[in-house]
């Protein structure tokens, strides 16, 4: 998709002023967080499993070439085909070629972030194909011609009233006086509308949560069952997956699955975890006649071996954005490209460049919740910092930021002056703010005080308090 | 397309700062693949079999599936007739084409219309077996094949499963071991479906609703096939 990441600030401002969006985002702030916390509490081994999952993926990444070749061998041995795609355009071309060869007209799709990344729908539609997203959330945003705003809940930015309006607008063949105010009615209507499409599809396209080298298997994890109807009913199943999805064997994937759903939706396990290996066998009564896997690189091989390698452990659970105060405030669209939230802030500059996406790693308070909840223990704040460093080195940061840093550096290099000035500042602000305990306006801090009050300091700097505390501790020891 | 493959592998190796994996590394990686090892297994599922059955039942109920325990498989047709009646569903069944389901005493249910085969769009209810079940999370494991068409698991609105007590294991890893024991090492059926409760979605304002595209109802008939001395009554 076309990126608007460079306009993050404008996007964010608009998002903050959008009352409907703010109403929809309320559900994110509570729902996902509570559910994950409960799931974690129920499984005492959860945090240890995160360590194991991290180690499995690190082992795989260190030997990624070996496991990918093994995976390909096994897919071919089970009658499937593997297509290697260095770029998004290569992947799109492969899909279009297959669709053309089998004379496809209707293509159903399971939710796939990779397909968003390579703008597959637009290309297929331009080629005259009738493309139908079948995940409920994806179906809704396809009707609205919008990109997803969350990697596992694509329509999380919408209220049910908006969905009702979309369904009334697009499902003209249904009686206009029908009731659609309840979520149940919306789900039932989508089920009814999509049923026909599943049955008439010629090609089904899904992503993959994992690929298993041991068996040549692709895995999708879903709740609705749309992915399974998508890949079972048509004559051709195409899997679009990025390189780093591969894991060695079924035991490895079982461990990672234990942390995936719990981190994502707070479920113990998603409703459907489906392991697909090759096309229909001679004795089978159903299943696709052709099974294709497209292995997409699109910049990932360059992330290996460098400071962003850890990002390749990501299993796309969405926990980082579910726990991110910035994501909560502005929603996913403000990030301007496919991947929002903390994982997007790290991944997006890798895939589309820091010039375009430089704002994203800056859109963080470094509160660290993303890393604290990441099932794969990806050090997201550290990697955002790497991007900020690169941005600074390449002189991409705005002049005001560079000037501010220069002023700070001037004082920081002169510790006595620094202590004197910050001490003065803390005393002054402490005295001025004593009555109210906060400021509703401050020079040089209007970006902050426009939206919230600035708490008044208590009169001493952090370093003074720290020195006092350390002194107190030593006294305590002596006693 | 092999040019593309070489290009990607070369790029991976450039980033990893090495050439192809050494013979030594290969041996080590082959060994890891040849002898799959379970990692950390949660305590929850490491239980005596009778307790695994209880856990399986409890987890299924939590997932909003329904469970009925039967002492003998001969009770299955009656239990299905009762279920369909209680749920106000048509007395029609699409049966997975397998002997153990075929030979059940259907004759005792003359009102029940039973047909075999893959699922058709009009089918309201399917009846299938399972390959295994995983008590840890209340998960059913289906292995596709001529006796287990995949469409039966997804297309009808109601899915009834005959699960035998002996098929219930504790963990995913045990289920994989059973599959390997039956099919051979690194052989997979075309599809393995792990099913954990009915179809659901939270895509509209995070309200969890059942029956998004797959079955709205998942009903498990847990048949006790254990030898008499292992049953507890």
Contacts between the chains, C-beta under 8 A, distances in Angstrom:
chain1	res1	chain2	res2	distance
A	24	B	205	7.2
A	27	B	205	5.4
A	27	B	206	4.4
A	28	B	206	7.6
A	31	B	202	8.0
A	31	B	206	4.4
A	32	B	206	7.7
A	43	B	42	6.1
A	43	B	44	7.2
A	44	B	42	7.7
A	44	B	43	7.0
A	45	B	40	5.9
A	45	B	42	4.9
A	45	B	43	7.1
A	48	B	40	5.8
A	49	B	39	7.9
A	49	B	40	5.8
A	49	B	42	7.8
A	52	B	39	4.9
A	52	B	40	5.2
A	56	B	39	7.3
A	62	B	16	7.2
A	63	B	21	6.5
A	63	B	25	7.1
A	63	B	29	5.9
A	64	B	12	5.5
A	64	B	16	7.5
A	65	B	9	5.2
A	65	B	12	4.8
A	65	B	13	5.9
A	65	B	16	7.3
A	65	B	20	7.2
A	65	B	21	6.8
A	66	B	21	4.9
A	66	B	25	7.4
A	66	B	26	7.0
A	66	B	29	5.5
A	67	B	29	7.8
A	68	B	8	7.9
A	68	B	9	7.5
A	68	B	12	7.7
A	69	B	9	7.4
A	70	B	33	7.2
A	72	B	5	7.8
A	74	B	186	7.1
A	78	B	188	7.5
A	83	B	1	5.9
A	83	B	4	7.8
A	84	B	1	6.1
A	84	B	4	4.2
A	84	B	5	4.2
A	84	B	7	7.8
A	84	B	8	5.3
A	85	B	4	6.5
A	86	B	4	5.5
A	86	B	7	5.3
A	86	B	8	5.7
A	86	B	11	7.7
A	90	B	4	6.4
A	134	B	213	6.9
A	135	B	203	7.3
A	136	B	201	5.0
A	136	B	203	4.2
A	136	B	204	7.3
A	136	B	212	5.8
A	136	B	213	7.9
A	137	B	201	7.8
A	137	B	203	3.8
A	140	B	203	7.1
A	153	B	202	6.9
A	153	B	203	6.4
A	153	B	206	7.4
A	154	B	203	7.5
A	155	B	203	5.5
A	155	B	204	7.5
A	156	B	203	7.9
A	156	B	206	7.3
A	159	B	205	6.6
A	160	B	204	5.3
A	160	B	205	5.3
A	163	B	204	5.9
A	183	B	204	4.4
A	183	B	205	6.5
A	183	B	207	4.7
A	183	B	209	5.9
A	184	B	209	5.8
A	186	B	204	5.7
A	187	B	201	6.1
A	187	B	204	6.9
A	187	B	209	4.9
A	187	B	211	7.1
A	187	B	212	5.9
A	188	B	211	7.7
A	190	B	212	7.6
A	191	B	211	6.9
A	191	B	212	6.6
A	191	B	213	6.0
A	194	B	213	6.6
A	195	B	121	7.2
A	195	B	213	8.0
A	198	B	213	7.7
A	199	B	121	5.8
A	213	B	33	7.0
A	214	B	33	5.6
A	214	B	36	6.9
A	214	B	186	5.2
A	215	B	186	5.2
A	215	B	187	7.5
A	215	B	188	4.6
A	216	B	188	7.8
A	217	B	188	5.6
A	223	B	199	7.0
A	223	B	200	5.0
A	223	B	201	6.1
A	223	B	202	7.4
A	223	B	212	7.0
A	224	B	199	5.6
A	224	B	200	7.1
A	224	B	201	5.0
A	224	B	203	8.0
A	224	B	212	3.6
A	224	B	213	4.8
A	224	B	214	6.6
A	225	B	154	5.1
A	225	B	199	4.2
A	225	B	212	6.5
A	225	B	213	4.4
A	225	B	214	2.4
A	225	B	215	7.3
A	226	B	212	7.0
A	226	B	213	4.3
A	226	B	214	7.8
A	228	B	150	7.2
A	228	B	153	7.3
A	228	B	154	4.8
A	228	B	193	7.0
A	228	B	214	6.8
A	229	B	154	5.5
A	229	B	155	7.0
A	229	B	213	5.9
A	229	B	214	7.4
A	232	B	150	5.0
A	232	B	151	5.9
A	232	B	154	6.7
A	232	B	191	7.4
A	233	B	151	7.2
A	243	B	8	7.1
A	243	B	12	7.7
A	248	B	29	7.8
A	248	B	32	6.3
A	248	B	33	6.0
A	249	B	32	7.8
A	249	B	33	6.1
A	249	B	36	4.5
A	250	B	36	6.5
A	250	B	172	7.9
A	250	B	176	4.7
A	251	B	36	4.7
A	251	B	37	6.2
A	251	B	38	5.4
A	251	B	39	6.3
A	251	B	173	5.7
A	251	B	176	6.9
A	252	B	39	7.4
A	254	B	38	8.0
A	254	B	39	7.9
A	254	B	171	7.7
A	254	B	172	4.1
A	254	B	173	5.8
A	254	B	176	7.2
A	255	B	39	4.5
A	255	B	40	6.9
A	257	B	172	7.2
A	258	B	42	7.3
A	265	B	202	6.7
A	267	B	196	7.8
A	268	B	59	7.5
A	268	B	137	4.5
A	268	B	138	7.7
A	268	B	196	7.4
A	269	B	137	4.1
A	269	B	138	7.9
A	269	B	139	5.7
A	269	B	194	7.4
A	269	B	196	4.4
A	270	B	196	6.7
A	271	B	195	6.9
A	271	B	196	5.4
A	271	B	197	5.4
A	271	B	198	7.0
A	271	B	199	5.9
A	271	B	200	5.6
A	271	B	214	7.3
A	272	B	193	6.7
A	272	B	194	7.1
A	272	B	195	6.2
A	272	B	196	7.5
A	272	B	199	7.6
A	272	B	214	6.9
A	273	B	139	7.9
A	273	B	193	7.8
A	273	B	194	4.1
A	273	B	196	7.4
A	274	B	191	6.4
A	274	B	192	7.2
A	274	B	193	5.3
A	274	B	194	7.2
A	275	B	188	6.5
A	275	B	191	6.7
A	275	B	192	4.0
A	275	B	193	7.7
A	275	B	194	7.6
A	276	B	190	7.0
A	276	B	191	5.5
A	277	B	188	4.0
A	277	B	189	7.1
A	277	B	190	5.9
A	277	B	191	7.5
A	277	B	192	8.0
A	278	B	190	6.0
A	279	B	190	7.3
A	280	B	190	6.2
A	281	B	145	7.7
A	281	B	190	5.5
A	283	B	145	7.1
A	283	B	146	4.5
A	284	B	144	6.7
A	284	B	145	6.8
A	284	B	146	6.3
A	284	B	149	7.4
A	284	B	190	6.0
A	285	B	97	7.5
A	285	B	117	7.1
A	285	B	118	4.9
A	285	B	146	6.1
A	285	B	149	4.5
A	286	B	118	4.7
A	286	B	149	4.7
A	286	B	150	5.7
A	286	B	151	4.8
A	287	B	144	6.8
A	287	B	150	6.1
A	287	B	190	5.4
A	287	B	191	6.6
A	295	B	8	7.4
A	297	B	8	5.0
A	297	B	11	6.9
A	301	B	8	6.1
A	301	B	11	3.9
A	301	B	12	4.7
A	301	B	14	7.9
A	301	B	15	5.7
A	302	B	11	6.8
A	302	B	15	6.2
A	303	B	15	7.5
A	304	B	12	6.1
A	304	B	15	3.8
A	304	B	16	5.9
A	305	B	15	4.0
A	305	B	16	5.2
A	305	B	17	6.0
A	306	B	15	6.9
